[in-house]
């Protein structure tokens, strides 16, 4: 089965609602591609690829030891 990754998270308008919808879409995508069976590195990489680019900048400010789990 192939699944389409959700569009990037759009935080400019109604961020709480956008986050909730995006997260549900990402969870469905994760189920389709059996992401839970993958390593933490793969899970984080897929999540960071899917999310809004500005969030990547925030993630990169986290200490390296905090970047290992999602």
C-alpha positions as CSV (number, residue, x, y, z in Angstrom):
1,X,0.0,0.0,0.0
2,X,1.2,3.5,-0.8
3,X,0.1,6.4,1.2
4,X,0.6,10.1,0.7
5,X,2.4,12.0,3.4
6,X,0.3,14.9,4.8
7,X,1.0,18.4,3.6
8,X,3.3,20.5,5.8
9,X,1.7,21.8,9.0
10,X,0.3,25.3,8.4
11,X,0.6,27.4,11.6
12,X,-0.3,30.8,10.2
13,X,-4.1,30.4,10.7
14,X,-5.7,28.8,13.8
15,X,-2.6,26.9,14.9
16,X,-4.3,24.7,17.5
17,X,-6.9,23.5,15.0
18,X,-4.3,23.1,12.2
19,X,-2.1,21.1,14.6
20,X,-4.9,18.7,15.6
21,X,-5.9,18.0,12.0
22,X,-2.3,17.6,10.8
23,X,-1.5,15.3,13.7
24,X,-4.4,13.0,12.9
25,X,-3.4,12.9,9.2
26,X,0.2,12.1,10.2
27,X,-1.0,9.3,12.6
28,X,-3.1,7.8,9.8
29,X,-0.1,8.0,7.4
30,X,2.1,6.4,10.1
31,X,-0.3,3.5,10.4
32,X,-0.4,3.0,6.6
33,X,3.4,2.9,6.3
34,X,3.8,0.9,9.5
35,X,6.0,3.5,11.0
36,X,5.8,2.1,14.5
37,X,7.8,-0.9,13.4
38,X,10.7,1.4,12.3
39,X,13.7,2.6,14.4
40,X,13.4,5.9,16.3
41,X,15.8,7.5,13.9
42,X,13.5,6.6,11.0
43,X,10.4,7.8,12.9
44,X,12.0,11.2,13.7
45,X,13.2,11.6,10.1
46,X,9.8,10.9,8.6
47,X,8.1,13.2,11.1
48,X,10.6,16.0,10.5
49,X,10.3,15.6,6.7
50,X,6.5,15.9,7.0
51,X,6.2,18.8,9.4
52,X,6.4,22.5,8.6
53,X,10.0,23.7,7.8
54,X,10.0,26.3,10.6
55,X,9.5,23.5,13.1
56,X,12.7,21.9,11.9
57,X,14.5,25.1,12.9
58,X,13.0,24.8,16.4
59,X,13.9,21.1,16.6
60,X,17.5,21.9,15.7
61,X,17.8,24.1,18.8
62,X,17.1,21.1,21.1
63,X,20.1,19.4,22.8
64,X,21.2,16.4,20.8
65,X,20.3,14.0,23.6
66,X,16.7,15.3,23.3
67,X,16.5,14.6,19.6
68,X,16.6,10.8,20.0
69,X,12.9,10.2,20.8
70,X,9.7,11.4,19.4
